[in-house]
């Protein structure tokens, strides 16, 4: 009986050692699981923050695109006005050039008539 008791005590000690080792391993695994949960929580929070930043950036891009569209529209209007003014300016320059040519023609005609008048007056004075 002593032998058997000793054998069972030894087996109980061995089982207690296995139990302690398993409990220690379980504690380590629980700590690892807890660490993984914390890491997952941080990762999810980071993901949410990045998502919010992405949404904010997309909103800003849309606002800038709206402003860009407005600026393009204004630029097109200004281009049209500029083209209209350029056309008017070209027409005025053409008229000015014509008027200038007419003025030169009239000045020549005036000089010719003044010369004729001077010639006639000279002839009259001689007569």
Helices and strands as residue ranges (DSSP letters): H 2-126
